[in-house]
Amino acid sequence: MPEALLESELFGHEKGSFTGATTRRIGRFEAADKGTLFLDEIGELTPGMQVKLLRVLQEREFERVGGNVTIKTDVRLIAATNRDIEQAIRAGSFREDLYYRLNVVSVVIPPLRDRKEDIPGLLDFFVKKYGDENKKHIHGISAEARDLLMRYSYPGNVRELENIIERAIVLAKRRLITAADMPIHVQAVMADGKMPVEHLNGSLNETLDTVERGLIIEALKETGGVQTRAAERLGISERVLRYKLKKYRIKDEG
């Protein structure tokens, strides 16, 4: 989210403070007074927003965008991130003082690949949820598909699992989700749960990047370079695909 938009979202704005601000808007901190505010992906904050958030945590006050009235707030803040914030501090991209203001009580949730005993329950929950939402009478998931999903490493954690199941249900033509309904990157998991030997070099992150890059190139080739179809085949959004194309410096494959 752009910094100006996020500032307005969190702190609100006054009428006329910028183009399109036709009315006063109450921000999240003001609306959550005496309550709880949850900020996801806190590690993505820009340096400017980190300063503004630090002030709210320290002084318990802020001004709306375009306003000069100081507003007091008493909010319990819960923040989450999938980034290594201590590493971000060392890299200079996250303020150390903000980290210690936030890190009063810390709860570390292991990645899904380290708690695979949770997967069966999550599968049943997501199948029912998206079956109901899409008005599809899905009976369940085949043993082969469950085996694939138990072996997959889930770099995107629970959200990725949820997206995989939602996609499978939307595209399903039968009442039983099978391995054929899984995205190509899930189907790429070998029968013994291992990736091909040629990928197993370097660190875990380097290995995952190598595999992901190869799957993206393969999907683009199979879809004639059509990004919309390639993203659907990979089980990700077109926006995420464009980001990964830039990340891995991949030119469209036709």
N, C-alpha and C positions, 0 to 999 in steps of 0.2 A: 504494500500500500504506500503511495507517495507520502512523503513526510507531511506536507500541508494538509492532505486529506486525513491522515491519522491524527494530527494535532486537533483538527476540528472534531473528529470522532470522539477523542478522549476528553477534550476540554470544552467542546461546544464553540459556538461563534455568535457574534452579534449581527443584527441585520445590517447589510451594507458593508460588511467587513471585507468582502471580496466578490467578484462577479458571480452572480447566481445565489448569493446569500440574501434571499428576499425576506427571511424571517429570522428571529432569534432561534438558536438551536441549543438544547441542553446536551452536554457531553456525558460520557459514561461515568466519569468520576463524580459528577454532580448528581446523576441519577442513582448512583450506587452508595450515596452517603448513608452511613449507619449499616451498610451491608457489605457484600463481597463482590469483588471485580476479578474476573479471570482474564489474563492476558496470555494468549498462546504464542509460541515462537518468539519469545522475548529476545532471543539472541539475534534476531534480524533487525532490531531497532537501529536507526541511523544515529551517528554521534550527537546530532542536535536533539533528537527525541530522547536520547539517554539523559541529557542534561535536564530537560524539562521534567522527565519522570523522576529523576533524583530529587528535584526541588519539591515535587508533590510529596514524596516519601519523607523528606526531611522536615519540611515546613508545614505540611498538610494544608497547602493552599495553592491556588492557581488563578489565572485570569482566562476568560473566554478569548478566542481569537478575535481581535479587533476591539476588545473591551478593556476598560481600565479599573473595573471593580474587582477587588480581590475576594475570591470565594473560598471559604473554608470547607474542608471535606474530611470525613472520618471513615476510611475504607479499609477493609481487610483485603489485601492484594494476594492473589495466587497467580504465579507465573510458571510457564512451562516452556521447555525448549528441547530440541533433539541435538543441539550443538554442545560441544565441550566448551563451556564458558571459560574455564580456567585457561584453556589453550587460546581462546579468543582474547583473553586479557593479556597473555604473553605476546600475542600478535599485535596488540594495540587496537583491536577493533571493538573491544567492550570495556567499559569503565570499571575499574576495580572497586571504587567506592559504591557504585550502583550495585555491583554484585553482592557486596557485603550487606547492603541495605535490604536486598531481596532475600538473601540466603540466611534467614533466621531459622526456619525449619526446612530441611531438605529431604525430599523423598525421591530416591532413585528407583526408577522402574526399569527392570532388565528388558532388553530387546526381545521381541517375540521369538526369535530363533533360540533364545536361552530359556524359554518357558513354553515349550511346545505342548505341554500337557493342557494348556489353555485353548489350543486350537480346536479340538472337537466341539467344545461348548460354544465357541465363537462361530464356528461353521453353522451349527444348528440355529443359532440366534439370527445370523445374517440371512440364511436361507428363508426363514419364516418372515423376517422383516421385509426383504425385497420381493419375496413371493407375494405377500399381501399388498405391498405398494403397487406392484405391477399387475395385480389380479391374475397371477399365474399359479396354478395348482402344482407346485413342485413337490414331489414326494421325498426328495433327498438327494444325496450325492453318492455316486458309485464308489465302490471300494478302491478302484484304480485311481479315481480323482482324489479321494481322501488321502491315498498313499502319496500322490504327487504333492498335495498341499502340506502334508506332514514333513516332507523332505525339503521343501523349498525354504530358502534362508530369510526371506522378507526384509530386504533393506529398508522398505517403507513401513515396517511394523504393522500394527493392527489396521491402520488406515489402508494399507496396501491389500491386506487380506479382505477387508470390507469391499474395496473397489473390485477385486477379482470376482467375488461372489455376486455383486450387483451386476457386473458386466455379463457374467455367465447366465444369470437369470433373464436379463433383458434379451439376450441373443438366443436363449435356449429354445429348441423346437420340440423337445421332449419333456416329459415330466420328471426325468431323472437327469441331474447334472453329471456329465461324464468328463473324462480326461480331454476329449476333443473340444469341450467348451472352455477349457483353460487358455489363458493368453499364451503366446508362443514362448515367452521367457520362462513360464512355469513348466511348460511341456519340455523345455530344454534340459530340465533336471534329468540326469541319467537314472536308469532303473535302480542302480545301487546307491543313489543319493549323492553321487560325486559328479563334479564337473569334469570335462575332458582334461587330460593331463597337461595339454599344452597351455592351459589357462592357469595352472597352479604354480605361478612364479611371482615373487615379490610379496609385498604385504597383503593383508586381507583387502584393504581398500583398493589397492592396485589391481588385484585379481578381479574384484567385483566390477571395477571400471572397465577392464578388458573385456569381460563377458558381456556387460551391458552395451558397450560400443559395438561389439560384434553382432548382437541381437538386433540393434537398431539398424545397422547396415543391411542385415539380412531382410528385415521387415520392409525397408525401403525398396530393396531390389524386388521382393515378391509383389509389392504393390505398385511397381512402376514409378516410384518416387512420389506417389500421392501421399502427402503427409497426414491427411485426415484418416485415410485407410490404414496407414502404417501405425498411427497412434492407437487406433481401435484394435489392431492386431496385437499390439504390445500391451494393451490394457491400461493405457495412460491417456491423459488429455493432450490435445494438439499443442496447447501452451507449454506443457511439460516437455513434449517432444522437441519443440523449437529451442527450449532452454538447453536440452541435452545435445542437440545438434551443434549449438554454439560451444557448449562445454567441451565436447570431444572433437570440435573442428571438423565435422562431417559435412561434406557437400552432398546435395540431393543425389540419391542413387536411382538411376532409371534402368 
